[in-house]
Amino acid sequence: MKPIRLMAGFLTVGFWTLASRILGFVREILITAYIGPGPLMDAFVAAFRLPNMFRRFFAEGAFNAAFVPMFSKKLEAEDNAEGFAQQAFNLLALTVLALVAVAMIFMPALVWLTAEGYYGDPRFDLTVGFGRIVFPYILFMSLAALFSGILNATGKFAVAAAAPVLLNIFACSAMIAGAVLGQSVIDWLIWTIPVAGIAQLMLVWISVERSGIKIRPGHPRWSPEMSRLVRVAVPAALASGVMQINLVVGQLVASQTENAVSWLFVADRLYQLPLGVVGIAVGIVLLPDLSRRLSAGDDIGARDAYSRAGEFSLLLTLPSAVAFLTMPIPLVSVLYERGATGASDVQAIALAVAIYGLGLPAFVLQKLLQPLYFAREDTRTPFRYAVWAMIINAGIAVGLHPVIGWLAPAVAASVAGWAMVALLHLGTRRMGEVARFDERFRRRAWRIAIASGVMGGLLWICGSYGAWLFQLPGWRYLALTALILAGASTYFVVGQLIGAFNLREFRQSLRRGGAR
C-alpha cells in the first residue's frame, strides 16, 4: 500500500483551504461594503444557499461518503478503479441534471420552503430571480467533487483543495469590476457564480486526466457496483439532508427579523475559516487513508492516523474557539465595519460569532469521527444520529426564538453540534482500539487546552484595555494584527514549553510534503 502522508496532506489541504477562506473574507468584506445587510444581501444569501445546500446533500455529503471509500479500495486492489469512477460520473451527472431542471421550474416553492419569512416583501421575488441564475452551479460543483474525490484517494490533495479558490477570485473580481464601471454589483456577483463553477470543474477534471484516469461523459448504466454505491449513498444523503434541514430551520427563524439572515451569514463565514482549514482538511485526508488501511488490515496504522488527526484538530480548533469567545468585536469590526455595514451590525454579528465559537470544536470533531464510519461503508449510523441532532436543533431554534429572537439558530446549531459529537463518539465503542485515541494524544490534549487558555487570557486583557485602538481608523488594522500575533506567539511558545506539541514535527512534515 502506498501510504498517504497524513500531516503533509493536512497541511496541504489546510493551506489551500486557508487561502480560499481568506479570499472568502475579502468576498464577504466586499459584499458587506458594496451591498450591506438588507433586502439585496438577504436575497443573495438565501439564493446562494440553495445550490450549496444541495451540493452538500448530493456531492460532498452523500456521494463522496460512499464513493471515496469504494474507489480507494478498488485502487488499492487494482480492481478497475477507472471504470468504477466513469460509471459514478455518469450516474451523478444525470441525477444532478434532473435536479437542476426541477429546481428551475419550482424555484418559487423552493424559496418559500427555505425562507418563508420573505414571502410578501421584495426579498421573495429577488431570491427567486437570483436562485434561477445561481442554481446550475450545483451541477459543476457536484462533478468537481467527484473529481476531487479521485484526486484525494490517490493522495493528490493540492489541486482539489485549490479549486475553491477560483470562486472567490472570480466573485471578488466581478464585484470590483461592477463597482468601478458604476453598474449593479449584485448582478455582476450573481452571474459570475456559475462561471466560476465551470472553471473549478475544468481545473480538477484536467488534473485527473493528467494523473492517468480518463473520464468522459456517457450514458449511465445500472450495475451491481452502482447499486451498492447508491445503497451506501442514500443514508449519507439523508444524513446530509438532515444537516441541511438544520440550516433551513435556522434561516426560516432568522428570516422573521430584518437583516438577521445577513448577520448570521457573515458570522457563519467567520467561523468557517478554522472549520475549513482544520475540519475539512482532516475529513478529506483521513477518509481515504482509513479506508485503505482498514482494507489492508492495518489496524495499528489506522489508530495512529486517527490519533494524529485528532491532535491536528485540537491544535488549531481550541485556540480558534477561544479567540472567537474573547475578541469577537475587534475581529468583526476590523473585518466588516465599513460602507453599508455599521456599528449596530458589528454588535449583532460579533454576538453570533461568539455563540458559534462555542460550537466550533464540535463541528470539527464531527469531521474527525465521521470517517470512522464512512471508511467501513457505514452511512446508516451517522444518519440516525443526524436525525436526533436535527430534532434538537429544530426544538431549540423554534423554542428559543420567542425568548432570544434571531440568535436562537446560532445557539441551536452549537448545541446540536455537541449532541452529534456525543452520539458519534458513543457509536465508536463497538469499533475497538482503532477508534481509541492513543497515549500520545491523551498526553498532549490537556496541554493544548492549557496553552489555549493562557492565550485566551492574554487576548481578553489586551482587547479590554486596548479597545480604544480599534476605534481609530488608521490604527485598528495594526491593533488587530498585533493582537493576533501576540495571541498566536503566546499559544505556540506555551504549547512548546509544556509539551502540547513539537514544532519540529511540522517542519519535518512540510519538508516531506515539499519533497513530494
ZAKOL-663795 format. One record per residue: residue in one letter; x, y negated, z negated of N, C-alpha, C in turn. Coordinates in steps of 0.05 Angstrom, whole numbers, plus 5000, padded with zeros to 4 digits. Atoms other than C-alpha are relative to their C-alpha. Layout:
residues N
AXYZXYZXYZ ...
This chain:
residues 516
M501750245000500050005000501749755000 K498550264999502849325020498749824979 P501250155022501848914956499449725008 I500750284997498448244954501349864976 R498650155021502747754915498049824986 L502350135013497547524865500649704994 M499550285008500846894836500549825024 A499650164975503246664904497449955014 G502650034988496246784930498349794985 F501550205015493046394873501049725006 L498950274995497845814884499449905028 T500550084973496845814959497149915004 V502850074998489245824955499449764983 G500450235017489445344897501049745012 F498950244988493844854934498149895021 W501750094979489444824995497249924990 T502550085011483144804954500249744986 L499650265012486044234914500149785021 A499950204978487543864979497249945010 S502750044991480443985001498349844980 R501650135021477543754934500949714998 I499150285001481943124934498749845023 L501350134978479442955003497049984996 G502850015007472543124978499449774982 F500350245016473542594925499949755017 V500050234982475242104979497449975015 R502650004986468942315016497849894981 E502050095018464642204954500449714993 I499550285006468041544939498949835023 L501150154977466341305010497050015000 I502949985001459241565003498849814979 T501150175021458141214937500549705005 A499450284994461340574963498349905023 Y501550094976458040535032497050044997 I502949935001451340855015498949954972 G500850055027450840874939497650164991 P502449865010445741224893497549855009 G502550124990438841104922498750195020 P501549824982433941384974501750135022 L498449884979439041485030501950224989 M498249805011444041844986498550244989 D501749785010438542254952499350185023 A500849844977436242475021502350165012 F497749864990443242645044500750244983 V499349795018444643054982498150245003 A501949794997438243454989500250145027 A499849884973439243565064502650175002 F497449864997446643765059500050254982 R500049765017445044245002498650235013 L501549784987440444655047501950205014 P498249804988445844955093502050114981 N498149905019450645005035498850224982 M501449815016445445374994499850275015 F500349754985444145885049502750125008 R497349904995451545935065501050174977 R499249845023452946174995498350254997 F501849775001446946624999500850225019 F499449804980448946975063502950075003 A497249954993456346885074501850044975 E498149995021460546715014499150184977 G501049845022456047074965499550295009 A500849734993452547684996502050135019 F498649864979456447835058502950064992 N497249955007463547755032500250184976 A499949815023461948114967499850295009 A500249734989460148715010502250055020 F498249954977464748615070502950024991 V497250005007471448455037501050264988 P499149755010471949084994500050235020 M500249794980469649535051502249975021 F497950054980474349205102502750064988 S497449955013480149235052500650304998 K499549715003479249975040500550135028 K499549904973478850115115502849925010 L497450094992485049705126502250174986 E498149845015488650095071500250285011 A500149724990486450765101500650015030 E499650014971487750525173497750145015 D502549884990480550715189498449815017 N501450174981478650265248498849754987 A501050245013478049625207499149805020 E500850204980477649205270497250065011 G502649934990471649585296497849944980 F501950075022468149505229499549704999 A500250295000469548755230498349905024 Q501550084976466748705301497050054996 Q502849945005460249045281498849804980 A500950185021459648605219499549725012 F500350264987460747975261497449985016 N502450004983455148155310497549994983 L502349995017450348315254499549734986 L500250265014451847675215499149785019 A500750214981451347235277497050015007 L502849974993444447505296498249914977 T501650075024441847435225499949704995 V499950285007444146725215498749835023 L501450144979441746505284497050004996 A502949985006434746755266499349814977 L500650185023435146375200500049715009 V499950284991437145725235497549935016 A502550054984431245785284497649964982 V502350035018426245895228500249744984 A499650245017429145335185499449745016 M500550244983428844825243497049965003 I502950034997421444975252498649924975 F501450045026419444975179501649824981 M498450175017424144435154498449844980 P501550155020418644015121499350174976 A500749825022416444615080502550064983 L497549945014423744765062500749774982 V499450235017424744055037498149984977 W501950015022418344074997500650204978 L499449795019420444724964502449934983 T497450055014427344454944500149724988 A500050285010425743714930497249894999 E502850075000418343674916499549714990 G500350275010419343014878500249795022 Y499850204978420942674945497449965015 Y502550014984414042814973498449754994 G501650245003410142174986501649755000 D498450244998416041704989502050035024 P498349994975421141535045502250224999 R497949805002426242045018499250265014 F500949744989421942625044500650015030 D499650004971421942435118503049975007 L497250034995429242225114501450284997 T498849745005431142905085499450205022 V500849824979427243285138501749945025 G498450074976430842905194502950074996 F497249935005437642985163500450304999 G499849715002436343715149500150145027 R500049874974434943885221502649955015 I497450064988441543565241502250184988 V497849865014445943905189499650304997 F500449725006442744585183501550205018 P498349824984446344905242502850044990 Y497449975013452644805201500350284987 I499849745014450845465165500950215019 L499149804981451945865229503150015002 F497150014997459045625238501550084974 M498749955026460745675164499750304992 S500449725006457846375157502050185015 L498149854984462046645214502949944992 A497350075010468146255188500650164974 A499649855024467046605121500850295005 L499249734992467547285155502950015008 F497250004992474047105189501949944977 S498450055024476646825124500350254983 G499949755014474947485091502050195012 I498149834986479047855143502949914993 L497350115006485047385131500750064971 N499449955029484547455055500650294995 A499549715004484148215059502750085010 T497349934990490648225098502249844986 G498050155016494047765047500849745013 K499350264986494047155094498049794990 F501950185014490846625049500149715010 A499650284995493545965075497949885019 V501850124980489345845138497150004990 A502749985010482846085106499549794979 A500350205021484045635046500149715011 A499750274989485945045090497649915017 A502250074981479845075136498049804988 P502050195011475044705088501049715000 V498950275000479844105090498949855024 L500950134975477343965161497349854996 L502650135004470243805137500449724988 N499650265014472743255091501649805017 I498650174981477642985143498049885020 F502050104981472042935194498049814987 A502050175013467042645145501149734992 C498850255007471742115118500549825024 S499450154976473941915187497549885012 A502550094988466741865211498949764985 M501150225016464541415153501649755004 I498350234996470440955161499549885028 A500550094972469240915237497349855001 G502750125000461840765226500149724987 A499950255014463440215176501649795016 V498450194984468839895220498549905024 L501650084976464239895280497449874994 G502550145008458539595240497550175005 Q502349834995454040195252499150144975 S501149875023449940635206501950224991 V498049815011454941015162498750274996 I501349745006449841545143499550165026 D500449864975448441705216502650135010 W497449894992455841795231500750244982 L499449785018456542245170498350255006 I501849774995450442685185500850155026 W499549874975452242815258502850135001 T497349895000459542965241500150284987 I499949755015457843555195500050255017 P499949764982456044075249502550015017 V497650004984462043845290502450114983 A497949905018466643975230499750304996 G500449715003463444665223501250155023 I498949874976465444845294503150004998 A497150015003472644615280501050204980 Q499149815020473145035218499850295010 L500349734989470445655254502350065020 M497949954980475445575311502750044987 L497449975013481345495263500450284990 V499649735012480146155226499850225021 W500349804978477946525289502750045015 I497549994986484446345324502150144983 S498149875018488446555263499750304998 V500649715000485047235261501050135026 E499149904974486547325335503150034999 R497049995000493947165323501050224981 S499249785018494147685267499750275012 G500349754986492448215318497250134999 I502849905001484948305304498349845019 K501550144979480648125364497050044995 I502950005004473247955351498749845023 R501450144978468547785409497050034995 P502949975003461047635408498950235016 G501149774986456948245427497350064989 H502649915010450348605417500350154974 P499949855025449148835346499250295004 R500749725000448949585337499750114972 W500449895026446049945278501550264997 S498349775004450750465250499950074970 P499949945028451650835184501749814984 E498450195014457150345166498549744995 M501650245003452549745178497850044980 S502049935020447150095138501149984972 R498750015026451950175080500749714992 L499350285005454249455087497649854991 V502550145008447049205083499150094973 R500849915027445549645023501649884978 V498350135020451349344986499549705000 A500250304998450048635011497349904989 V502650105009442648594994499949934971 P500050095028443448604918501849754996 A498250245003449248104925498549755011 A501650224989444647674969498049904980 L502150075020439247704916501349854977 A498550135022444447524862500749715008 S499350274991446946934904497549835002 G502550154998439746744917499049904973 V500750085027438446734843501649754991 M498350235008444346264832499149755016 Q500950234985441745814888497349904990 I502650085012434845814856500649824976 N499250185022438345514795500549725009 L499450264989440844944838497449865008 V502550114991433944844868498349914976 V501550085024430644834799501149744989 G498850255010435644304777499349775018 Q500650224982434343894839497149924998 L502950065004426743954830499649834976 V500350155025427343704759501249725003 A498750264997432243144777498649825020 S501450174980428042914837497749844989 Q502150165013422842654788501049734991 T498850255009427742104768501649875022 E498650144978430241584817503050004995 N497150005000437741644832501250244985 A498949785016438442264787501350225017 V498849804982439742734846502849915008 S497450104992445542284867501950014976 W498249995023448342244796501050284995 L499249725005448342994786501850105023 F498349914977451343094856502949904996 V497350115003457242634841501450144976 A498949865023458342964772500850285008 D499549724991457943654804502650015017 R497650004983463243464855502649974984 L497750045016467943244800500950254986 Y499249765014467743884760500650235020 Q499349804979468144284826503050005006 L497150014994475444054831501550234986 P498749775013478144534777498750265006 L501349754993472845044793500950115027 G499149914974475045064865502950095000 V497149935000482545064851500450264985 V499549765017482145604797498050225006 G502049794998475645984802499950135028 I500249904973475146044877502650145008 A497549874993482546194884500250274987 V499949745013482046754833498250205013 G501949824987475847054865501050095027 I499149944973478747024935502350205000 V497649845000485447334918499650264985 L500349775017483247824864498450225012 L501849804990477648174901501450205019 P498749804983481648484959502250154986 D497949865014487448654913498950224982 L501349805016482949014863498850225016 S501349794983479249374919502150195010 R497949824989485749644949501350164977 R498749855022488749834881498150224989 L501949805009482450194858499750225020 S500249794979482050554925502450184999 A497549855001489350774916500450144973 G499849885026488050994844502149874982 D498050155015492850464816498649854978 D501450135021489150314751501849814984 I498150175014495350034717500449735015 G499650244984496549544774497549835000 A502550155000489149354774499749854974 R500250145026489349194700501949764998 D498150225000495548774709499149775017 A501050214982492448394767497749854986 Y502250125014486148264726501049824977 S499050155023490148024665501549755009 R498650234990494647564706498049805011 A502050184990488547274740498649854976 G501150135023485647144671501849794988 E498050205009491946784649499849755017 F500150224981491746354711497549834996 S502550135003484446194699500049824975 L499950165025485445964627502049775002 L497850194999491845594643499149735010 L500950254989488245064685497249934992 T502850065006480945134664499749864973 L500450125026481544984590500849714998 P499350285001485444334597498249825017 S501950164983480744104653497449954985 A502550035015474644234609500449804978 V499550195022477843854551500249725011 A499850274987479443264598497249895006 F502750094994472143234621498549914975 L501450075025469843214548501149754987 T498750225014474842694524500349745015 M499650244984475442204582498249985025 P501650014976469442234628499649725012 I500650274990468141484632502449885016 P497850104984475241284654500250155027 L499949854975475141844706497949905020 V502150084981468441654736500249715008 S499850294994469540904731502149945021 V497950064982476140904767499550135028 L500549864975473941404820497749895016 Y502450054985467041154837498849724996 E501450265006465340454808501049795020 R499450204980465540024870497749995019 G502050024980461039784925497250034989 A502849965008453940044916499750154974 T500249855025455640424852500949824977 G499550195022455240004788500550144974 A499349905027456640074714498050194989 S502149825010449940394698500250275013 D499649754986451240924750502350154987 V497749875012458041064719499350134973 Q500849895026455041164649498450265004 A501749764996449941664676501750235011 I498449794988454942054718502050114979 A498149915020460042074661498750194980 L501449825019454942384614499650275012 A500449744987453342924664502750155003 V497349884998460843054675500750144974 A499349895026461843174600498450264995 I501649765004456043674599500950225018 Y498949794982458644044660502750104990 G497449925011465444054626499750224980 L500549795019462444484571499650275014 G500549754986460444994623502250085019 L497949944981466744964666501450264995 P498749745003470345544633498250245007 A501849784993464145974642499850045030 F500249984971463645814716502550135012 V497549884991470946014725500150304992 L499949735009470346644683498250195016 Q501749844983464646884727501650095025 K498449934976469446854787502050214993 L498149805009474247284746498750274996 L501349755007469247804723498650145024 Q501649884979465147904786501650195018 P498549814984470848224827500250274988 L500049735013470948794776497750175010 Y502449864990464048974801500150045030 F500049994971464748794874502150195012 A497949824990471249184882499150294999 R501249735001467149804863497550035017 E502450024983461749604913497550014983 D502350025017457149494854499049715000 T501150274999452948884871497349994985 R502649995014446549114835500249894972 T499850085028449049004764500249694998 P499950295001451148274776497349875007 F502650104993444348164808498150004976 R501749995023440748394746500749784979 Y499050205019445047944703499249725010 A500650274989443847354750497049934997 V502850055005436347444743499549894972 W500250095028436947364667501149714998 A498950275001441346754677498149805013 M502050184987436146454725497749944981 I502250055018430646544674500849804978 I499050185020434946204621500249715011 N499650264987436745634669497349865004 A502650134995429545504690498649924975 G501450065025426845544620501149754986 I498750235013431945034593499549755017 A500350244983431544564653497249884999 V502850105001423944524653499249934971 G500850055027423144574578501349754987 L498750235011428244034561499549745015 H500550254984426143544616498349804985 P501550215015420743214573501549884977 V498550095024425843134517502449825008 I497650144992432342914552500049915029 G500250104973429942764622501850135020 W498549904977434442834683502550164992 L497749865008440243114642499450304995 A500749725005436443764630501250205019 P498849814982439044104693503050054994 A497149965006446343984672500350174975 V500049845025445044274602499350295007 A500949734992441344864633502250155015 A497949874984446945014682502350104982 S497849925017452245034628499250234982 V500949785018448145474580499750255016 A500449764983446145954636502750115009 G497349904992453445994658501350174979 W498949845022455646234590498450264995 A501649765002449846724587500850215021 M499249824978452047014654502750134993 V497449895008459247094628499750214979 A500449805021456847454566498950265011 L501149764988452747944607502150155017 L498049874984458348074657502150134983 H498049885018463248194600499050254987 L501249765012458648684565499850235020 G500349794979457649054631502750135007 T497449884992465249174639500950224980 R499149805020465549624577500150285011 R500049734989464050234618502250045021 M497949974979469850094666502750094989 G497549905012475250304617502149784998 E497750175005482150004608500549805023 V499650174977482249704678498849724995 A501450255005477349174654500649884973 R499150115026481149024589502549835004 F497650164999486048454583502350134985 D497749885013493048684566501149834977 E498950145023497248484506501149735007 R498850264993500847924543497849795002 F502250194998494147594559499149914972 R501050065027491747644487502049834984 R497950165014498347364462500049715009 R499850274989498046764508497449844999 A502550144998490646594508499649804978 W500450195022490246274439502049785000 R498050214998496645894452499249795021 I501150194979493545594516497949824988 A502150165013487645374473501249794982 I498750205017492245034423501249775016 A498850214983496044664477497949825012 S502250164989489444434508498949824979 G501050175022487044184440501849774994 V498150225005493343774429499849795022 M500350194978492643474498497549844998 G502650135003485343314485500149784978 G499750205021487142944420501449755010 L498550234989492242514457498249845020 L501750144981487242354513497949844986 W502150155014481842154464501149754987 I498850245014486441694424500849795021 C499250204980489441364486497649885014 G502350104987482741304520498449814983 S501550175018479540994459501349734996 Y498650255006484840474443500949855025 G499250144975486540324516497749965019 A502350024983479340284541499949745016 W500150264987480139544558501649995026 L498449994976485439714610498450095024 F501549894977480340084652497949805011 Q501850214991476239454659501449795017 L498550204984481839064693500450115028 P499949904972481339124769502850085009 G497349944990488839114781501550214984 W498649835018490639574724498750284996 R501449765007485340114719501150255014 Y498949774986488540564772502650104987 L497649935014495240534737499450124973 A500749905026491940644670499150295001 L501049734997488341274694502350195007 T497749834992494641544727501850054976 A498349965023498741424664498750194980 L501549835019493341754621500250305009 I499949734990493142374666502850124998 L497249915002500742424669500850064971 A499449965028501242354593498750264990 G501449775009496042884582501250265011 A498949774987498943374632502850064988 S497349965011506043274605499850124972 T500349895027503743394534499150295001 Y501049724998499944024554502250195007 F498049814990505744334592502450024981 V497849995019511044144541499250174975 V501049855023506944404482499750305007 G500449724991504945024521502550165003 Q497449874997512145184539501350064974 L498749975026514545084468498850224983 I501349805017509345534435499650265014 G500249744986509646074489497350055013 A502649974986502845944522500550095029 F499349934972506246034590503049965003 N497250034994513046054622500249875028 L500050144975514145534676501950135020 R498249874981519845944705498550205018 E501649814984514646454728498749875024 F501250144978511245934770502049935022 R497950064980517745724803500750245016 Q499449754986519246444820497850075019 S502349944982512246544849500049815024 L499950194978512945914890502250085020 R497849924982519646164918499250245016 R500949764986516646844935497949935021 G502150084981510546514967501249865024 G498850144978515046055007501650185018 A498449814984519546625029498350165018 R501949854983513546975055499249855024 
